[in-house]
Amino acid sequence: MSIGSPANERIRGFVNEKFPLARKRNIKDSDELLESGIMDSLGVLDLVAFIESEFGLTVSDEDLSPENFRSIENVARFAESRHGRMDT
């Protein structure tokens, strides 16, 4: 099973739970997480830990590019490209 939409929902749920500003702004999957101030560099590390745990991935230093963590859509796309599929 592709992790597309379900991944977006799970990642959005984590972002809304962890970052109050995301809830306040009612963010969309395409909204900028870093540039908007919703998340900072420490928040990215929290998100990485969530992705690794939730999707069974290992995120390398090379994967920590702003492009991969720019938005919920980008994070889900990154997770899908690294994982290929998700067992639910």
C-alpha positions as CSV (number, residue, x, y, z in Angstrom):
1,M,0.0,0.0,0.0
2,S,1.3,3.5,-0.9
3,I,1.7,5.8,2.1
4,G,0.5,8.8,0.2
5,S,-2.7,10.2,1.8
6,P,-2.6,8.1,5.0
7,A,1.0,9.4,5.5
8,N,-0.1,13.0,5.0
9,E,-2.8,12.5,7.6
10,R,-0.5,10.8,10.1
11,I,2.2,13.5,9.6
12,R,-0.3,16.3,9.8
13,G,-1.7,14.8,13.1
14,F,1.8,14.8,14.6
15,V,2.6,18.3,13.4
16,N,-0.7,19.6,14.9
17,E,-0.1,17.8,18.1
18,K,3.5,18.8,18.6
19,F,3.4,22.4,17.3
20,P,0.6,24.7,18.7
21,L,1.1,27.3,15.9
22,A,0.2,24.6,13.3
23,R,-3.1,24.1,15.1
24,K,-3.7,27.8,15.5
25,R,-3.2,28.4,11.8
26,N,-5.0,25.2,10.7
27,I,-2.3,24.4,8.3
28,K,-2.7,22.7,4.9
29,D,-0.4,19.9,3.6
30,S,1.2,22.4,1.2
31,D,2.0,25.1,3.9
32,E,5.6,25.9,4.6
33,L,6.6,24.5,8.0
34,L,10.1,26.2,8.4
35,E,9.6,29.5,6.6
36,S,6.3,30.2,8.3
37,G,7.9,29.6,11.8
38,I,5.6,26.7,12.6
39,M,8.7,24.5,13.1
40,D,12.4,25.3,13.8
41,S,15.5,23.1,13.4
42,L,14.7,21.3,16.7
43,G,11.2,20.7,15.4
44,V,12.7,19.0,12.3
45,L,14.5,16.6,14.6
46,D,11.3,15.8,16.4
47,L,9.6,15.2,13.0
48,V,12.5,13.0,11.9
49,A,12.2,10.9,15.1
50,F,8.4,10.5,14.4
51,I,9.0,9.5,10.7
52,E,11.6,7.0,11.7
53,S,9.3,5.5,14.4
54,E,6.0,5.7,12.5
55,F,7.2,4.5,9.1
56,G,10.2,2.3,10.1
57,L,12.6,4.5,8.2
58,T,16.2,5.6,8.9
59,V,16.8,9.2,8.0
60,S,20.4,9.9,7.1
61,D,22.2,13.2,7.4
62,E,22.0,13.6,3.7
63,D,18.2,13.3,3.9
64,L,18.0,16.3,6.2
65,S,17.6,18.9,3.4
66,P,15.1,21.7,3.7
67,E,13.3,20.4,0.6
68,N,12.4,17.1,2.3
69,F,10.9,18.9,5.3
70,R,9.4,22.0,3.7
71,S,5.8,20.9,4.0
72,I,3.7,18.0,5.1
73,E,3.4,17.0,1.4
74,N,7.2,17.0,1.0
75,V,7.6,14.9,4.2
76,A,5.1,12.4,3.0
77,R,6.7,12.3,-0.5
78,F,10.1,11.8,1.1
79,A,8.8,9.0,3.4
80,E,7.2,7.3,0.4
81,S,10.3,7.5,-1.7
82,R,12.4,6.0,1.2
83,H,9.9,3.4,2.2
84,G,8.1,2.6,-1.0
85,R,5.2,1.1,0.9
86,M,3.7,1.0,4.4
87,D,2.3,-2.0,6.3
88,T,-0.7,-0.9,8.3
